[in-house]
């Protein structure tokens, strides 16, 4: 049975270009605007919902190393 995400915490933040991201296993360090990652972040914004029942980011799907590398190259 999968979670229906009936209880969520919505988070929305605007950080302009003052954001830091790190993906240690890929040696990615990024400062500035957020990469475009569906259901997480883009440009100036970090926006996501966390299910308070199962602890997952609602709507986020797992990403491969290749996808992660590409979004940071495009950022």
C-alpha positions as CSV (number, residue, x, y, z in Angstrom):
1,X,0.0,0.0,0.0
2,X,1.4,3.4,-0.9
3,X,1.1,6.6,1.0
4,X,-1.7,9.0,0.0
5,X,0.2,12.0,1.3
6,X,-2.8,13.4,3.2
7,X,-0.6,15.3,5.6
8,X,2.1,17.5,4.1
9,X,4.4,20.3,4.9
10,X,4.8,22.8,2.0
11,X,8.1,24.8,1.9
12,X,8.6,27.7,-0.4
13,X,11.7,29.9,-0.2
14,X,13.3,32.6,-2.4
15,X,17.0,32.8,-2.0
16,X,18.0,34.8,-5.2
17,X,21.5,33.7,-6.2
18,X,22.7,33.0,-2.6
19,X,22.3,29.2,-2.7
20,X,24.9,26.5,-2.2
21,X,24.5,22.9,-3.5
22,X,26.8,19.9,-3.0
23,X,26.8,16.4,-4.4
24,X,29.9,14.9,-2.9
25,X,30.0,11.6,-4.7
26,X,30.0,13.5,-8.0
27,X,32.4,16.2,-6.8
28,X,29.7,18.8,-7.6
29,X,29.9,22.1,-5.7
30,X,27.5,24.8,-7.0
31,X,26.9,28.4,-5.7
32,X,24.3,30.6,-7.2
33,X,20.9,30.0,-8.7
34,X,19.2,26.6,-8.1
35,X,19.3,24.0,-10.8
36,X,16.0,23.0,-12.4
37,X,15.0,19.9,-10.5
38,X,11.3,19.0,-10.7
39,X,9.4,19.2,-7.4
40,X,12.5,20.7,-5.6
41,X,14.0,23.9,-7.0
42,X,14.7,26.2,-9.9
43,X,16.3,29.6,-10.3
44,X,15.7,31.8,-7.3
45,X,13.3,29.3,-5.6
46,X,13.3,26.2,-3.5
47,X,9.7,24.7,-3.4
48,X,8.7,21.3,-2.2
49,X,6.3,19.4,-0.1
50,X,7.2,16.8,2.5
51,X,4.8,14.1,3.4
52,X,4.5,14.0,7.2
53,X,3.3,10.4,7.2
54,X,6.0,8.7,5.0
55,X,8.8,11.3,5.1
56,X,9.2,11.6,1.3
57,X,9.3,14.6,-0.9
58,X,5.9,14.6,-2.7
59,X,6.3,14.2,-6.5
60,X,10.1,13.8,-6.5
61,X,11.4,10.9,-8.4
62,X,14.8,9.4,-8.0
63,X,17.5,10.8,-10.3
64,X,20.5,9.1,-11.9
65,X,24.0,10.5,-11.6
66,X,23.8,11.5,-15.3
67,X,20.6,13.5,-14.6
68,X,22.1,15.2,-11.6
69,X,25.3,16.1,-13.6
70,X,23.2,17.5,-16.4
71,X,21.0,19.7,-14.3
72,X,24.1,21.3,-12.7
73,X,25.7,21.8,-16.1
74,X,22.6,23.6,-17.2
75,X,22.4,25.8,-14.1
